[in-house]
Each structure stands twice: as structure tokens, then as C-alpha cells.
Amino acid sequence: MVWTGRIISGFIVLFMLFDGGAKVARFAPYVEGTVKAGYADSLVVPIGILGLVCTILYAIPQTSVFGAIMMTAYFGGATATHVRLGQPWYFPVVFGILVWIAMYLREPRLRELVPLRKIITAPARVPEVKTA
């Protein structure tokens, strides 16, 4: 279960490192896409840096839960942008869900905090002793 979460997280981290790095490097398709989405050209690098910071926080075990919260916010902004433009919005939503599935699988503290299934057992009955 832990390794499945790590593998999913690894794919997310690789994607986000590439995406954020491409924005910081100002690759033409990324700059054009960001400008077409209605953002100023000057915001491409800060958005890329924000994505990289969220990703690094997510990748470090001690800050992974905070990183997951930040990545959820980042993907929420991406979803809002896609909805506003009338584009398919499912990609960032799926990524946000995958962030938390991976986190749930790799982080035992999160599984304790939010159990998917909790087994509740009835207390053992003590036989009553009848007195005369």
C-alpha cells in the first residue's frame, strides 16, 4: 500500500517538476498557453515557482501533508481557469484526487486520522451473577 502511494506520488512529482520547470524556463508553449488563459506574461515564472514549491513540499515526507494541501489549492486554481475558459476541467481535478489518494496510501498518520473503514466491536458481555 505504501509503495503504491509512493509510485503515484512519484508520477505526480515528475509531472509537476516538468511543468513548473518549463514555466520557469519560459518555454514558448507554456508562455503562450498561460497568456491565452488570460494571465499576464509576467506571471508565468511566479506560477512556475509556486508549482515547484508545492511539489517540493509534497515530495518531502515531513512536509508532505502541507504540500498536498498546497497542491490541492494549485490544482483548484487550474480547475477554475479551465472552467472560466470553457475548457475540459477534469485533468486538474483528477490530479488533485490522485494527490490525496497517494498521500492516503503512503502516510499512516493520515490513515489513522481518516479511516476508510472502522471496525467497531461490541464490548464483551460479563455474565450477570444472580444473588439469592
Stockholm file with secondary structure:
# STOCKHOLM 1.0

chainA/1-132         MVWTGRIISGFIVLFMLFDGGAKVARFAPYVEGTVKAGYADSLVVPIGILGLVCTILYAIPQTSVFGAIMMTAYFGGATATHVRLGQPWYFPVVFGILVWIAMYLREPRLRELVPLRKIITAPARVPEVKTA
#=GR chainA/1-132 SS CHHHHHHHHHHHHHHHHHHHHHHHTTCHHHHHHHHHTTCCGGGHHHHHHHHHHHHHHHHSGGGHHHHHHHHHHHHHHHHHHHHHHTCCCHHHHHHHHHHHHHHHHHCHHHHHHSCSCCCCCCCCCCCCCCCC
#=GC SS_cons         CHHHHHHHHHHHHHHHHHHHHHHHTTCHHHHHHHHHTTCCGGGHHHHHHHHHHHHHHHHSGGGHHHHHHHHHHHHHHHHHHHHHHTCCCHHHHHHHHHHHHHHHHHCHHHHHHSCSCCCCCCCCCCCCCCCC
//
